Structure formats: structure tokens, C-alpha cells
Amino acid sequence: MPLSGMKNRLLTRIKAVRSVRKMGKRIVSLFGILIVLFSFMIWRLSWLIRKEDFAQAAARQSTYTLEVCQSRGVIYDCQGQRLVNDQFRYLAAVLPSNESAATLRSQFASANLWREQMSSRAPFLLEVDTDAVQGENVEVFSVPERYSMDYTAVHIVGYVDADGVGQTGIERIYQDFLERSGEKIKVRYQIDAIGRALTGSGVEILREGNPSDGVVLTLHKGLQQACERILSGAGVKGAILVMDLADGGLRAVASAPGFDPRNVAGSMDDPDSPLINRALGAYAVGSTFKLLIAAAALEQGISPKQTYTCDGWLDINGQIFKCNQLAGHGEIDMEQAIAHSCNCYFIQLARQIGAQSLREMAIRFGFSQADMLAETLQTAKGTLPDAEQLENPAELANFGFGQGLLTATPVQICKMLAAIADGGKLLSPRLIEGIYTNGTLQKEASFSANQVLSEKTAGLLREFMKTVVREGSGKLAIPKTGGAGGKTASAQTGIFDEQGEEIVHAWFGGFYPEKDPRFAIVVFVENGQSGNQVAAPLFSQVADSLWGLGLAQSGEKQTIMVE
């Protein structure tokens, strides 16, 4: 091969290698440019994401929220009157400024405090005495007080602890619902990086919940307050119950003494035990039980005209039982025995009827059985002698006039009286009317009634009870208007105080008014000694209150209207 040809091929190869090298450099340069561009895009995207995060964080950091209040649901009476949250105070959400400083200066306890708060420029809450201070940078809210100074039905309503959790009564039973109900009010401000409010930026008021939602009770606030005043005015320990014969609704359940739900600790060691709801406890009942003995006799066909001669005492197997009139009542029939509360008559009547029939009648009326007034809120059961115990002639004699082993609650006595007043129908006592939410009342299940006496028997007993008030042991129970029927009791307990005096409970129970009765009323006074002297006058006052409130007059039941 000629030398020139080899040289040409070598030059050609060298050119090809150089061309490939140039192409490689271009590819590497292009790849580098692509890497740089891609890296820039990733950085830019990351920056945008971080910027959004920073913006959100800045937004969170640029607001400040004041919680004005978080109220619980309301507890209402049967007419929609508030039993809690019924008084209000004013809270002002304040944004410090020249305008708010001038408006609120008189609301501070001292000038130093005023200057300190206003110079901070941080929003704050201030209790004020009027809503007239509402103005620029001052938002005034009406905030409910859970319990006011004139609290009502404290034993039924109950109370909440320092954390706002219901401990007793309706507050405990409906804790979850009441906590969910009510209203939350918050005020939100715009602030700068060091927490100072930005004037001129405006405020945002946040409201959650419905301040009207709550539980509706059968109680009537005006009547409940009247009954509490009656007990307080008499200076006694005891209870008053009023049951509506229309539906078994308890219009008043008063217990004395009461306690301050704002300071429960102050009542813990009180010797009068104000935390006890005496309306739900079981006590010796005495002569009110004679009405049940009479009912059992009449249902057996024993004539009310049957007489017995009372000599003032009876000897039962060597045990002496005295009548309340030591000289004796002489010859007496059922009406007069009830009117003058003759023990001897009813001892003999109980022996004639027999223990089994008497126990059956007592059980039919609900004695020895707890009454459920609301979920988990029930009365004591009381005690009823068993058949074996009543085989003892002395125990049967005691049973005949409501003494001995027998105990019962004011609610049980009220049920018995209501059945007599309402033609023999035994009503189940009710305390809950329903739940009020979003403007609608969801009523509890309808009431029930069982016929436990014939209308004839109930009618006779009503007439006998009217005689008690007109001319018998219950004259002091007669109301100013409408008349009444009732029965006294002075129940011995077998318990003696420090002075050696026996504790004797005073009772008076009956119906009102005497014509077309609408209410059963029970007055119980712990250690009141005398039913006719102590309890009967209080019954009269309760009846007068019913009339004065317009509740005893005939008419349609009022519609529940929530405020």
C-alpha cells in the first residue's frame, strides 16, 4: 500500500475520533444543563410548599381567642321557667385602645389595674355591671349564672362540682346531655408577632350550641318556691309534696333544710343534714295508714256503719295499746274513727280483716317498693312487715294504726292519697316532662294508672277525709278557699333524743280542693310531734298557694313555653 494512502486513512480516523469526542462533550454539557434545570425545579417546588406552610403558621400565630363562656343545658319547670341559668352577669371582651380605656375606667377596682390592663394591648375579659359599656373595642355578653342566690328545688336539681360535672339530682342524671347542651361563646382577635392586638382589624364572635336546650321537669317553680318558703318559715325539718291528679306529675318536691349549691362543702358537717332529700326517705307514718286499713275493710264488704266502743285502751296479749284520746271515744263508726283518729277502732278493724288481706292491699298501693322518679333517681323502699311478723297479735295491732315495723316515704303516702282522691286509680309519680332540643319538646312516655280501689270505696274515703278537716283532728288544715280532705298522723318512732324525749313525726296528707280534687298534698315534719298542730297548718298554706297561683281552679293544663 502506498504511503500516502495509509496517511489519508490515519487522518480520517483521527478526525472521526475528534468528532466523537466533541459529540460526547456536547452530550455531557446538555446532561449537566438538564440536571441543573431539574434541581432548580425541585428547589422551587420545595420553596413554594414551605412558603404555604409558613403562611399557614403565620395565620395561626396571628389570632388570639378569648373563651367568654361555656354554659350547661337548662333545667326547666313545667311551664318553661328556668330553675338554673336564670340570672345573668355581664362579661366584656376588651381590646385595649384609647376608646375602650375611656369607656371602661369606672369598671375597674383601681386605677393601677386599669392602667396595667390597658397598657398591655392584649385582649382580656372583664366583668362589668352593665351592658351600656358596649362600644368600640368592647363587646359585652350576657353570661348565665348556673345557680342564683334564690336557688329553687336544690335537692331535685342537684349541683355540679368545681369541674362542672353533675354530682347529684338532675345535674348528675343528665350530665352528658347537659354538658353537650348550652352555648359556647368565643371572641377571636388579630394579633401581631408579639401578641398585641391589631387595632382596626375587627373581631370575630364565635357561637356554638343552643342556649335554650335542656331538661323539662314536672315541677312548678312558683309552687315549689312557695312550699320551700312554707317549710323555711315554720323552721322545721321535713318535706312537702304536691302531685297533679291529671297525670301524676309532681308539681312540688320540697325538702328542708336546703343547702347552697354554690357552697356544698359548707353543709357537709351541718347537724341538720341539709343534703338529705327528706321527700325520698322512709319514715314511720302513723295514722295516715288508717286510710289503707279502712280501704281494705270496705273492699271486703265491711260496713262503714259498723261501730266499736273505744275505752281509750286495748290489752293485746298483755300489751297495752292506748288511744290518742285516753278517756276513749265511746261508740264510734268508721267515719268518726277516721275523723278523730281512733287507734282502738283500727286495731280491732285490722284484726277483723286479717294480716294477709292487709298486706295484699299495702302491696297493691306500692308500699315497700321504690318509686322511680327519673333514671337512677328513686325513693327509699320503706318497710312492710312480712306475713310471719304479722302473726304476732301485737305487731298486727301496731300495723292497724301505722306503727311498729311499717315505714313509708312521703311519695308513697302521696300516691295513696292521690288514688283515693282520683276514684281509686293509682298513679305513677313523674318528675320528668321531657327533653327540649332545637325548639321541640320530646316528651317522656305517657303516665300510667292502675285501678286499686273501687270508685265506691274511694268516694266513701273522700267523704270521711272531708269530715277530718271540717270537724275532726284536721281543722287547722282547712284552706281559705275550696275546702279539702285529709288525714293527720303523729307517728312514734321508738327513737329518743338526748333529752329522753321520743321522736314523733308529724304528718298531714290530703287532697285539694274538696270538690273535683286536682292535687294530692303531703306534709311531713321530722320530729314535729303533732300532725294536727304542726303539719295541718302547713297543708292549709300549701292549698292556699295552689289557689293563689291559679292552679286549683278548673281549666286546661297550660302549654309548656320555653323562654
C-alpha positions as CSV (number, residue, x, y, z in Angstrom):
1,M,0.0,0.0,0.0
2,P,1.4,3.4,-0.9
3,L,2.5,5.5,2.0
4,S,0.2,8.4,1.0
5,G,-2.9,6.1,1.3
6,M,-2.1,5.0,4.8
7,K,-1.6,8.6,5.8
8,N,-5.0,9.6,4.5
9,R,-6.8,6.7,6.3
10,L,-5.0,7.7,9.5
11,L,-6.1,11.3,9.2
12,T,-9.6,10.1,8.6
13,R,-9.7,8.1,11.8
14,I,-8.2,10.9,13.8
15,K,-10.9,13.2,12.5
16,A,-13.6,10.6,13.4
17,V,-12.2,10.2,16.9
18,R,-12.2,14.0,17.4
19,S,-15.8,14.2,16.1
20,V,-16.9,11.6,18.6
21,R,-15.1,13.4,21.4
22,K,-16.8,16.7,20.5
23,M,-20.2,15.0,20.5
24,G,-19.6,13.4,23.9
25,K,-18.7,16.8,25.4
26,R,-21.9,18.2,24.0
27,I,-23.9,15.4,25.4
28,V,-22.3,15.8,28.8
29,S,-22.9,19.5,28.7
30,L,-26.5,19.0,27.8
31,F,-27.0,16.5,30.6
32,G,-25.4,18.9,33.1
33,I,-27.8,21.6,32.0
34,L,-30.7,19.3,32.4
35,I,-29.6,18.3,35.9
36,V,-29.3,22.0,36.9
37,L,-32.7,22.7,35.5
38,F,-34.3,19.8,37.3
39,S,-32.6,20.7,40.5
40,F,-33.9,24.2,40.2
41,M,-37.4,23.0,39.6
42,I,-37.3,20.8,42.7
43,W,-35.9,23.6,44.8
44,R,-38.6,26.0,43.5
45,L,-41.4,23.5,44.3
46,S,-40.0,22.9,47.8
47,W,-39.8,26.6,48.4
48,L,-43.4,27.1,47.3
49,I,-44.6,24.3,49.7
50,R,-42.6,25.8,52.6
51,K,-44.0,29.2,51.8
52,E,-47.5,27.8,52.1
53,D,-46.6,26.2,55.4
54,F,-45.1,29.4,56.6
55,A,-48.2,31.3,55.6
56,Q,-50.5,28.9,57.5
57,A,-48.3,29.0,60.5
58,A,-48.3,32.8,60.4
59,A,-52.0,32.8,60.1
60,R,-52.3,30.6,63.2
61,Q,-49.9,32.8,65.1
62,S,-51.8,35.9,64.1
63,T,-55.0,35.2,66.0
64,Y,-55.9,35.2,69.7
65,T,-59.1,33.7,71.1
66,L,-60.9,34.6,74.3
67,E,-63.3,32.0,75.7
68,V,-66.2,34.0,77.1
69,C,-68.4,31.2,78.5
70,Q,-69.3,27.6,78.1
71,S,-72.7,27.2,79.7
72,R,-74.6,23.9,80.5
73,G,-78.1,23.0,79.3
74,V,-81.0,24.5,81.1
75,I,-83.3,22.7,83.7
76,Y,-86.9,24.0,83.3
77,D,-90.1,23.7,85.3
78,C,-93.3,22.5,83.7
79,Q,-94.1,26.0,82.3
80,G,-90.7,26.6,80.8
81,Q,-89.4,28.7,83.7
82,R,-85.7,28.3,84.4
83,L,-84.5,26.5,87.6
84,V,-80.9,27.1,86.7
85,N,-79.2,29.7,84.4
86,D,-82.0,32.1,85.5
87,Q,-79.8,35.0,86.4
88,F,-77.1,36.6,84.3
89,R,-73.9,38.7,84.6
90,Y,-72.1,40.8,82.1
91,L,-68.7,39.9,80.7
92,A,-66.9,42.3,78.4
93,A,-64.3,41.2,75.8
94,V,-61.9,44.1,75.7
95,L,-59.4,45.2,73.0
96,P,-57.1,47.8,74.7
97,S,-57.4,51.1,73.0
98,N,-57.9,54.8,73.8
99,E,-61.7,54.3,73.2
100,S,-62.0,51.2,75.4
101,A,-59.8,52.7,78.1
102,A,-62.1,55.7,78.4
103,T,-65.3,53.6,78.3
104,L,-64.2,51.1,81.0
105,R,-62.3,53.2,83.5
106,S,-65.2,53.2,86.0
107,Q,-65.5,49.4,85.8
108,F,-62.0,48.7,87.3
109,A,-61.5,48.3,91.0
110,S,-58.4,50.5,90.9
111,A,-56.7,53.0,88.6
112,N,-53.5,50.9,88.7
113,L,-55.3,47.8,87.5
114,W,-56.9,49.8,84.7
115,R,-53.6,51.2,83.5
116,E,-51.9,47.8,83.7
117,Q,-54.6,46.1,81.6
118,M,-54.9,48.8,79.0
119,S,-51.2,49.2,78.5
120,S,-50.7,45.5,77.7
121,R,-52.6,45.8,74.4
122,A,-53.5,42.1,74.8
123,P,-57.3,41.3,74.7
124,F,-58.9,40.4,78.0
125,L,-62.2,39.6,79.8
126,L,-63.7,42.0,82.3
127,E,-66.8,41.5,84.4
128,V,-68.9,44.7,84.1
129,D,-72.1,45.9,85.8
130,T,-74.0,47.0,82.7
131,D,-74.2,46.3,79.0
132,A,-74.2,50.0,78.4
133,V,-70.4,49.9,78.1
134,Q,-70.8,48.2,74.7
135,G,-68.8,50.2,72.2
136,E,-65.7,50.4,70.1
137,N,-63.3,47.6,71.1
138,V,-65.7,46.5,73.8
139,E,-68.0,43.5,73.2
140,V,-70.4,42.8,76.1
141,F,-72.1,39.4,76.6
142,S,-74.8,38.3,79.0
143,V,-73.5,35.1,80.7
144,P,-75.8,32.8,82.8
145,E,-75.0,32.0,86.4
146,R,-75.7,28.3,87.0
147,Y,-77.1,28.9,90.5
148,S,-78.5,32.1,91.7
149,M,-78.9,33.3,95.3
150,D,-82.6,32.3,95.3
151,Y,-82.0,28.8,94.1
152,T,-85.0,26.5,93.8
153,A,-85.6,22.7,94.2
154,V,-81.9,22.2,95.1
155,H,-82.4,18.6,96.2
156,I,-84.0,17.7,92.8
157,V,-81.8,19.9,90.6
158,G,-78.6,18.8,92.4
159,Y,-75.3,20.5,91.9
160,V,-72.1,20.4,89.9
161,D,-68.5,20.2,91.2
162,A,-65.7,22.7,90.5
163,D,-65.1,21.0,87.2
164,G,-68.7,21.5,86.1
165,V,-69.6,17.8,86.5
166,G,-73.0,16.9,87.9
167,Q,-72.8,15.2,91.3
168,T,-76.4,14.8,92.4
169,G,-80.0,15.1,91.2
170,I,-80.9,16.1,87.6
171,E,-77.4,17.5,87.2
172,R,-75.9,14.0,87.6
173,I,-78.6,12.0,85.8
174,Y,-78.5,14.2,82.7
175,Q,-74.8,15.0,82.9
176,D,-73.9,14.0,79.4
177,F,-76.8,15.8,77.8
178,L,-76.5,19.0,79.9
179,E,-72.7,19.1,79.2
180,R,-73.4,18.8,75.4
181,S,-76.1,21.4,75.5
182,G,-75.8,25.1,76.3
183,E,-73.8,27.6,74.4
184,K,-70.1,28.3,73.9
185,I,-69.1,31.9,73.1
186,K,-65.6,32.8,71.9
187,V,-64.1,36.1,70.6
188,R,-61.2,36.0,68.1
189,Y,-58.7,38.8,67.5
190,Q,-55.9,39.5,65.0
191,I,-52.6,40.0,66.8
192,D,-49.0,40.8,65.8
193,A,-45.9,38.7,66.2
194,I,-45.5,39.7,69.9
195,G,-49.2,39.0,70.8
196,R,-50.5,42.6,70.7
197,A,-54.0,43.0,69.2
198,L,-54.1,44.8,65.9
199,T,-56.5,47.7,66.3
200,G,-58.8,48.3,63.5
201,S,-58.7,44.7,62.3
202,G,-62.1,43.9,63.8
203,V,-63.2,40.9,65.9
204,E,-64.9,37.6,65.2
205,I,-67.6,36.4,67.5
206,L,-68.0,32.6,67.5
207,R,-71.1,30.9,68.9
208,E,-71.8,27.2,69.2
209,G,-74.8,25.3,70.6
210,N,-78.3,26.3,71.6
211,P,-78.6,28.2,74.9
212,S,-82.3,27.0,75.2
213,D,-81.7,23.2,75.1
214,G,-82.4,21.4,78.4
215,V,-84.4,19.1,80.6
216,V,-88.1,19.9,81.4
217,L,-89.4,18.8,84.8
218,T,-92.9,18.4,86.1
219,L,-92.2,20.8,89.0
220,H,-94.0,24.2,89.0
221,K,-91.4,26.8,90.0
222,G,-93.9,29.2,91.7
223,L,-95.4,26.3,93.8
224,Q,-92.0,24.8,94.6
225,Q,-90.8,28.1,95.9
226,A,-94.0,28.6,97.9
227,C,-93.6,25.1,99.5
228,E,-89.9,25.9,100.3
229,R,-90.9,29.2,101.9
230,I,-93.6,27.4,104.0
231,L,-91.1,24.9,105.4
232,S,-88.5,27.6,106.0
233,G,-91.0,29.9,107.6
234,A,-92.0,27.2,110.0
235,G,-88.4,26.5,110.9
236,V,-88.8,22.7,110.5
237,K,-87.0,19.8,109.0
238,G,-89.3,17.9,106.6
239,A,-90.8,17.7,103.2
240,I,-93.8,18.8,101.2
241,L,-95.1,17.0,98.0
242,V,-97.8,18.0,95.6
243,M,-99.0,15.6,92.9
244,D,-101.2,16.6,90.0
245,L,-104.0,14.1,89.7
246,A,-104.3,14.7,85.9
247,D,-101.1,12.9,85.1
248,G,-99.1,12.1,88.2
249,G,-96.7,15.0,87.7
250,L,-95.0,16.1,90.9
251,R,-95.6,19.9,91.0
252,A,-93.6,20.4,94.2
253,V,-90.9,18.2,95.9
254,A,-89.6,20.4,98.7
255,S,-87.2,19.3,101.4
256,A,-85.9,21.3,104.4
257,P,-83.4,22.4,105.3
258,G,-81.9,23.2,101.9
259,F,-78.3,23.8,101.0
260,D,-76.4,26.3,98.8
261,P,-75.3,24.6,95.6
262,R,-72.5,27.2,95.3
263,N,-71.0,26.1,98.6
264,V,-71.9,22.4,99.2
265,A,-68.9,21.9,101.5
266,G,-70.4,24.4,103.9
267,S,-73.3,21.9,104.5
268,M,-71.3,18.7,104.8
269,D,-71.0,18.8,108.6
270,D,-74.3,20.5,109.4
271,P,-76.1,18.5,112.2
272,D,-79.4,19.1,110.4
273,S,-78.2,17.1,107.4
274,P,-79.4,19.6,104.7
275,L,-78.0,17.4,101.9
276,I,-80.6,14.7,102.6
277,N,-83.7,14.8,100.4
278,R,-86.4,14.1,103.1
279,A,-89.1,13.7,100.4
280,L,-87.5,10.5,99.3
281,G,-86.7,8.9,102.7
282,A,-88.7,6.3,104.6
283,Y,-90.2,7.1,108.0
284,A,-92.8,5.9,110.5
285,V,-96.1,7.0,109.1
286,G,-98.6,6.6,111.9
287,S,-102.3,7.3,111.4
288,T,-102.2,8.3,107.7
289,F,-102.1,4.5,107.2
290,K,-105.5,4.1,108.7
291,L,-106.9,5.1,105.4
292,L,-105.5,2.0,103.8
293,I,-106.9,-0.2,106.7
294,A,-110.3,1.4,106.0
295,A,-109.9,0.8,102.3
296,A,-109.2,-2.9,102.8
297,A,-112.2,-3.2,105.1
298,L,-114.6,-1.5,102.6
299,E,-113.3,-3.6,99.7
300,Q,-114.0,-6.7,101.9
301,G,-117.6,-5.5,102.3
302,I,-117.3,-4.4,105.9
303,S,-119.9,-1.7,106.5
304,P,-118.6,1.8,107.4
305,K,-121.5,2.0,109.8
306,Q,-120.1,-0.9,111.9
307,T,-119.3,0.5,115.3
308,Y,-116.9,-0.2,118.1
309,T,-116.8,1.1,121.6
310,C,-113.4,2.8,122.4
311,D,-112.5,2.8,126.1
312,G,-109.2,4.6,125.5
313,W,-107.0,1.4,125.6
314,L,-106.7,-2.2,124.5
315,D,-105.0,-5.2,126.0
316,I,-103.5,-7.4,123.3
317,N,-101.9,-10.5,124.9
318,G,-100.8,-8.5,127.9
319,Q,-99.5,-5.5,125.9
320,I,-101.4,-2.2,126.4
321,F,-102.3,-0.1,123.4
322,K,-103.5,3.4,124.1
323,C,-105.8,5.5,122.1
324,N,-104.9,9.1,121.3
325,Q,-107.9,10.1,123.5
326,L,-107.1,8.5,126.8
327,A,-110.7,8.8,128.0
328,G,-111.9,6.9,125.0
329,H,-114.1,7.9,122.1
330,G,-117.1,5.7,123.1
331,E,-119.2,4.1,120.4
332,I,-117.7,5.1,117.1
333,D,-118.1,4.2,113.4
334,M,-115.6,4.3,110.6
335,E,-116.2,7.9,109.6
336,Q,-115.8,9.2,113.1
337,A,-112.9,6.9,113.8
338,I,-111.0,8.5,110.8
339,A,-112.1,12.0,111.7
340,H,-110.9,11.6,115.3
341,S,-108.1,9.2,114.6
342,C,-109.2,6.4,117.0
343,N,-106.4,3.9,117.4
344,C,-108.6,1.3,119.2
345,Y,-111.1,1.2,116.3
346,F,-108.4,0.5,113.7
347,I,-106.7,-2.1,115.9
348,Q,-109.9,-4.0,116.1
349,L,-110.6,-3.5,112.3
350,A,-107.1,-4.8,111.4
351,R,-107.7,-8.0,113.5
352,Q,-111.1,-8.4,111.7
353,I,-109.6,-8.0,108.2
354,G,-106.6,-10.2,108.8
355,A,-102.9,-9.8,108.1
356,Q,-102.9,-11.4,104.6
357,S,-105.6,-9.1,103.2
358,L,-103.9,-6.0,104.7
359,R,-100.5,-6.9,103.3
360,E,-102.0,-7.5,99.9
361,M,-103.7,-4.1,100.0
362,A,-100.5,-2.4,101.0
363,I,-98.5,-4.1,98.2
364,R,-101.2,-3.1,95.8
365,F,-100.7,0.5,96.7
366,G,-96.9,0.2,96.3
367,F,-95.7,0.1,99.9
368,S,-92.2,-1.5,100.3
369,Q,-91.5,-0.7,96.6
370,A,-89.2,2.1,95.5
371,D,-90.7,4.7,93.2
372,M,-88.5,5.7,90.2
373,L,-88.9,9.4,89.6
374,A,-86.3,9.7,87.0
375,E,-83.5,7.5,85.6
376,T,-81.5,6.4,88.7
377,L,-83.4,8.8,90.9
378,Q,-85.7,6.7,93.2
379,T,-87.2,6.8,96.6
380,A,-86.4,4.5,99.5
381,K,-88.5,1.3,99.6
382,G,-89.8,1.6,103.1
383,T,-90.5,-1.5,105.1
384,L,-93.6,-3.7,105.3
385,P,-93.9,-6.4,108.0
386,D,-94.0,-9.8,106.4
387,A,-96.8,-12.4,107.0
388,E,-94.8,-14.2,109.7
389,Q,-94.2,-11.0,111.7
390,L,-97.9,-10.0,111.4
391,E,-98.9,-13.4,113.0
392,N,-97.8,-11.7,116.2
393,P,-101.0,-10.1,117.5
394,A,-99.2,-7.1,118.9
395,E,-97.4,-6.4,115.6
396,L,-100.8,-6.7,113.8
397,A,-102.2,-4.2,116.3
398,N,-99.4,-1.8,115.6
399,F,-99.9,-2.3,111.8
400,G,-103.6,-1.3,112.2
401,F,-102.7,2.3,113.0
402,G,-99.5,2.6,111.1
403,Q,-97.0,1.9,113.8
404,G,-94.4,-0.8,114.5
405,L,-92.2,-2.1,111.7
406,L,-94.0,-0.2,109.0
407,T,-92.2,2.7,107.3
408,A,-93.0,4.6,104.1
409,T,-91.9,7.6,102.1
410,P,-93.8,10.8,101.6
411,V,-94.1,9.8,97.9
412,Q,-95.8,6.5,98.8
413,I,-98.2,8.3,101.1
414,C,-98.9,10.9,98.3
415,K,-99.7,8.1,95.9
416,M,-102.1,6.5,98.3
417,L,-103.9,9.8,98.8
418,A,-104.0,10.5,95.1
419,A,-105.6,7.2,94.4
420,I,-108.4,7.9,97.0
421,A,-108.9,11.4,95.5
422,D,-108.9,10.1,91.9
423,G,-111.5,7.4,92.1
424,G,-109.3,4.5,93.1
425,K,-106.7,5.0,90.3
426,L,-103.0,4.6,91.5
427,L,-100.8,7.0,89.5
428,S,-97.1,6.6,89.0
429,P,-95.4,9.7,90.2
430,R,-93.5,11.6,87.4
431,L,-90.7,14.1,87.7
432,I,-89.5,14.4,84.0
433,E,-91.7,16.1,81.4
434,G,-89.2,15.7,78.6
435,I,-86.2,16.9,76.7
436,Y,-86.2,20.3,75.0
437,T,-83.9,20.5,71.9
438,N,-83.9,22.7,68.9
439,G,-87.2,24.3,69.8
440,T,-89.0,20.9,70.3
441,L,-90.1,19.2,73.4
442,Q,-89.6,15.4,73.3
443,K,-92.0,14.2,75.9
444,E,-91.4,11.2,78.2
445,A,-93.6,8.2,77.9
446,S,-97.2,8.8,78.9
447,F,-98.2,8.2,82.5
448,S,-99.9,5.0,83.8
449,A,-102.6,4.4,86.3
450,N,-103.9,1.2,87.9
451,Q,-107.3,0.7,89.5
452,V,-106.5,-0.4,93.0
453,L,-109.9,0.6,94.7
454,S,-113.4,0.6,93.6
455,E,-114.8,4.1,92.9
456,K,-117.4,3.5,95.6
457,T,-114.7,2.8,98.2
458,A,-112.6,5.8,97.1
459,G,-115.7,8.0,97.2
460,L,-116.5,7.0,100.8
461,L,-113.0,7.6,101.9
462,R,-113.0,11.1,100.3
463,E,-116.1,12.0,102.3
464,F,-114.5,10.7,105.5
465,M,-111.4,12.8,104.9
466,K,-113.5,15.9,104.4
467,T,-115.0,15.2,107.8
468,V,-111.5,15.2,109.2
469,V,-110.9,18.7,108.1
470,R,-114.4,20.1,108.8
471,E,-114.9,18.7,112.3
472,G,-112.2,16.3,113.2
473,S,-108.5,16.3,114.0
474,G,-107.6,18.3,110.9
475,K,-109.5,21.5,111.4
476,L,-106.2,23.5,111.2
477,A,-105.8,22.2,107.7
478,I,-108.8,23.9,106.2
479,P,-107.8,26.3,103.5
480,K,-109.2,29.8,102.9
481,T,-110.9,28.7,99.6
482,G,-112.0,25.5,98.1
483,G,-112.2,23.1,101.1
484,A,-110.1,20.0,101.5
485,G,-110.0,16.4,102.7
486,G,-107.1,14.9,104.7
487,K,-105.7,12.8,107.5
488,T,-103.5,13.7,110.4
489,A,-100.7,11.5,111.9
490,S,-98.3,11.7,114.8
491,A,-96.0,8.8,114.2
492,Q,-94.0,7.4,117.1
493,T,-90.5,6.1,116.1
494,G,-89.3,4.4,119.2
495,I,-86.2,6.6,119.0
496,F,-85.3,9.0,121.7
497,D,-83.3,12.2,121.6
498,E,-80.6,13.4,124.1
499,Q,-83.2,14.7,126.5
500,G,-85.0,11.4,126.6
501,E,-88.0,12.6,124.5
502,E,-89.3,10.3,121.9
503,I,-89.0,11.4,118.3
504,V,-92.5,11.7,116.8
505,H,-93.0,12.6,113.2
506,A,-95.9,14.9,112.2
507,W,-97.9,14.2,109.0
508,F,-100.8,15.7,107.2
509,G,-101.9,14.4,103.8
510,G,-104.9,15.0,101.7
511,F,-106.4,16.4,98.5
512,Y,-107.4,19.8,97.3
513,P,-109.9,21.2,96.5
514,E,-112.6,19.2,98.2
515,K,-114.9,19.3,95.1
516,D,-113.3,17.7,92.0
517,P,-109.9,17.3,93.6
518,R,-106.9,18.3,91.4
519,F,-104.0,17.7,93.8
520,A,-102.7,15.3,96.4
521,I,-100.6,17.0,99.1
522,V,-98.4,15.6,101.8
523,V,-96.7,17.5,104.6
524,F,-94.1,15.7,106.6
525,V,-92.3,17.3,109.6
526,E,-89.4,15.4,111.1
527,N,-90.0,15.2,114.9
528,G,-92.9,17.6,114.6
529,Q,-94.7,15.8,117.5
530,S,-98.2,16.6,116.4
531,G,-99.8,16.1,113.0
532,N,-102.8,18.3,113.7
533,Q,-100.9,21.1,115.4
534,V,-97.8,21.3,113.3
535,A,-98.4,19.6,109.9
536,A,-102.0,20.5,109.3
537,P,-101.5,24.3,109.2
538,L,-98.7,23.9,106.7
539,F,-101.1,21.9,104.5
540,S,-103.5,24.8,104.6
541,Q,-100.8,27.2,103.4
542,V,-99.9,24.8,100.5
543,A,-103.6,24.7,99.5
544,D,-103.8,28.5,99.6
545,S,-100.7,28.8,97.5
546,L,-102.3,26.5,94.9
547,W,-105.3,28.7,94.8
548,G,-103.3,31.9,94.7
549,L,-101.2,30.6,91.8
550,G,-104.4,29.8,89.9
551,L,-103.6,26.1,89.8
552,A,-106.5,24.7,91.7
553,Q,-109.2,26.3,89.5
554,S,-110.6,24.1,86.8
555,G,-109.2,24.6,83.3
556,E,-106.9,23.2,80.6
557,K,-103.4,22.3,81.5
558,Q,-101.1,25.1,80.5
559,T,-98.8,24.6,77.5
560,I,-95.1,24.5,78.2
561,M,-93.5,27.6,76.8
562,V,-89.7,27.8,77.0
563,E,-88.2,31.2,77.2
